[in-house]
Amino acid sequence: MALSGILTEAGIAAGLQSCQAADSFDYKTFFVKVGLNSKSKDQLTKVFRILDQDRSAFIEENELKLFLQNFSSSARALTDAETKAFLAAGDSDGDGKIGADGKTAFIK
């Protein structure tokens, strides 16, 4: 798994369990369950780079749609409502995407 060394399998399983049903994803709960809220800035930067699949220095809507599947291939994609809520939490300048400046704001 791409996030090994940063997250534990047990933490990832707990996070995925907390949001199995559509429209049940709460990023704050998920981050606590997987342990992202307690990671260092360097570790969060690594996670950001993994999620920024096109290396644009932004996490965009299409990348967030696959967010949960980055944790486990059996996980579901985020719904439109979940994606919009997640984007809004980390979008510091209103451009519809999460830049490097917003990556820690929505995790902490």
GISUL-V324552 format. One record per run of one state. SS is the DSSP state (h for helix, s for strand, l for the rest). FROM is the first residue (numbers start at 1). TO is the last residue. Records with the same first field share a line. If there is no record, write none. Layout:
BEGIN
SS: FROM-TO, FROM-TO
END
This chain:
BEGIN
l: 1-3, 5-6, 8-8, 18-26, 35-35, 39-40, 52-57, 60-60, 66-67, 71-79, 91-97, 103-108
s: 4-4, 7-7, 58-59, 98-99
h: 9-17, 27-34, 36-38, 41-51, 61-65, 68-70, 80-90, 100-102
END
